[in-house]
């Protein structure tokens, strides 16, 4: 579920249908007995819905996770290196790194990606797409 513009749910499913079925079953169980603390806590954790006054809940949200790709900043890195050398050496360094081949650029990008993966620096955040509100009364 979504709370304050952030997706807070900690429950993931392989398919949208599984998520919807889980949400419907959970809300039906909760609405049958709003005083059941275990079910209320599960609603808070799985659906990020907070019921402070034991009111009935009929809607929840589902969405699809979209991974954040590791950015390819190889060209920017090479440009920054060339600019720093130019700041020190001036015109004598003009053209430095202009002749980096596509193969070498790809090799550097691959190295940076492997380094990030090996060291745990790949993005762990994600986007939520295809958000849909589900109403269990329908």
N, C-alpha and C positions, 0 to 999 in steps of 0.2 A: 504494500500500500504506500501511499504518498502522504507525507506529513510536512507541511511548510515548504513545499517545493523540492523536498528530498525524498528519495525512495528509501524507506526505512525497513521494509520487510526482510526477514532473514530466511524465508522459505522459498526454495526454488523447485521447479518441476520441469520435466523433459518436454511436456507439451502444454499448450494453452488449455486444452480440454481438461487435462489432469488438474491444473491450477483452479479452473472454474469449478470443477466437481468438488475439490477439497474445500474451497471457499463456501460453496452452497451448503455442503454437509455441515461445516463448522458453524455457520450462522444459524442454520436450522437447529442444531444442538444447543447453541447458546440461547436462542430465542425461546426454546422450550423450557429452559431454566436459567434465567439471567443471574441467579445468585450462586451458581456453581463457579467457584474461584478458579479451578483448574481450566475449565473451558474459557472463562473470561481471559485468563492469562494467555491461552493459546490464540484467542482472537487478537489480543494485543501483539503477540509475537509474529504470528503468521500473516495477519492482514493489516497490522498497524492501525487498528481501530481502537480507540480508547472510549470505553463506556463508563462514565463516572457515576451515573445515576441508574444503572441497570436498565436503561431504555432498550427497546428492541432495535435491532440493526438489520436493515434490508439490502444494503448496497456495499460493495467492495470493488476494488480495482485490480485488474491484472495487466501485465505488460510484458514485452519481449526484451530480453537483454541484448544489447548491441555492444560488442567489444570496442575498446579504444585501441586503434592500431598504434604501434610504436612508430613515431614520426621519423621520416628520412630527412635528416638535417645535414647530410654529408656536404652538399654544395655550400651551405651557409658556413659550415666548419672550415672548409677549404678557403672560402673567401675571407673569413675572419683571420685565419693564419696568414694569408697573403697580405692582408691589411696591416697586421701587427709588424710583419717584416718590413713593409713599406714605411711604417712610422719610424723604424730604426734606421733603415738603409736608404730610404728615399727612392729617387728615380733609378738607382742602381738595381733595385729589386723588381722593377717593372716586368711583368710577364711571369713572375714567380708563381708556380702552380697552375698556369694557364694551360699547360700541356698534359695535365692529368688525364689519362685515358678513361674511357667509360668502364673498362674492365677493372682498372685500379680504383675508380670511384665506387663501383659495386663491391669490391673487395673490402674497402674501408667501411662501407655501410654495413656489410655483413659482419665485420669484426665488431663494430659498435653494438649491433643487435645481440650478437653472441655474448659480449661482455655484459650487457644489461640483463640478459636472461640468466646468465650464470651467477650474477651478483644479486639477483632479485630486484632489479630496477625497472622491470616492465610494468606498465600501468596496470593497476589492479582495480581501477574504477571502471565504470561502464555507463552506458546510456540506456535509458528505458524508452522503448519505442512501442508503437501500436497500443497505447494505453487505452483500456476500455473499462467503463463502469458496468458492473454486473448487478442487476436487481433480481434478488431471489424470488420476488413476487411474480415475476413473468414466467 
